[in-house]
Structure formats: C-alpha cells, structure tokens
Amino acid sequence: MTLLDSVTLGARRRLRPVLMTASITAFGLIPLLFATGPGSEIQRPLAIVVIGGLITATALTLVLLPLLYLRFGQPRAAALATPEVAHG
C-alpha cells in the first residue's frame, strides 16, 4: 500500500469517530451559550472557548495531521531499509 493510500484510508476511518465526538460535545455545551442565570458570565465565555477548541482540534486532526504525515512520513519500505542510528 502506498503512503498516499495509507493516509487516505486512515483519515477516512477516523472521520466519523472524530466528528461524532466533537459534535456531541459541542451540542452538550449549547445550553451554556444561552444561559442567563447566575454564573452565566463565566459559563458563556467558557463554552465559546471550548466549542472553538473543538472545531479547531477537529480540523487539525482531520486535515492538517494527515497532510503533515503525507509530507514528512516515510513509506514503509524506505523506513525498513533505513539503518537505525544508535543514540548513546
């Protein structure tokens, strides 16, 4: 299997679990966005930051990491042929 095929297959397999986890967590925080009672001045900004972090982390996980691995990763055959350097 080529490196491109491996990265594509891995990204496809992780798409649904990552999207489901992030979306369920974000949906759970929606009531905090609309809170108006006591303590809402702390809950609302916290919910905004957490939802923004979820969106950013999801995009990085599904787009940036596979691209970085595709750019800097080595094909399996090349990795097996490369001699290990001993660190002492």
N, C-alpha and C positions, 0 to 999 in steps of 0.2 A: 504494500500500500504506500502510495506517495505521501509526502509531508502535507501537501495541499488536501488530499483526500482525508487524511487523519484529522487535520484541523477542522475541516468542514463537518465531518461526522461527529467529532467531539462537541462542536458548537451546536449542532442540531440536537444532540442528545441532552444537552444542558439547557436548551431554550425553555422548554415547558417547566421544569422544576424551578428555575431561577425566576421566571415570570410569575409563576403561581405564588411562590414565597413572598416576593416583593409586593405583588398586588394585594394579597390578603393582609399583609402587614399595613400597607398604606390605607386600605379600606377600613381597617380597625382603628386607625388614627383620625379618620374623618370627623367623628363626633368631637374630638378635641379642637378641631379647627373652628367649629361653630359654637363652642362653649361660651356662655355669657355669665355664668355664676362666679362665686368667689374662687379665686385661684386661676381664673381663665387668662389673666395677664401673663402667667408663666406657662400654662398649658399650650396656648395657641402658638407662640414662637417655637416651643419645643417640637410640636407636631410639624410645623413648617420645616424645621431643620431636619427632622428625621425623615420626612417624606422626600425632601430634596436629596438627602444622602442615599435613600433607597433608589431613587431614579438614577443618580449618578453612578452608584455602585453597579446597578443592573446594566447600564450602558457600557461601563468599563469591562464588566465580566463577559458580556456577550459580543462586544465589538473589539475593544482595544486589546484585551489579552490574547484572543486568537490571532489578531494581526501581528502583535509583538512576537508570539511564538512562531508564526509563519516567517517573520523576518529574521529572527535570531536563532531559531531552533535548527538542529541538525537532523538530517534524515537518519533513520535508524542504522542503515548500512554504514554511513560515514561515521556515526558515533561509535559503532562497534570496531571499526578499523582504526580509530584514533587511539594511540597509546596513552595510557594514564600517566600523569606526572605525579611522582611521589612528593608529598609535602612533608617536610621533616623538621 
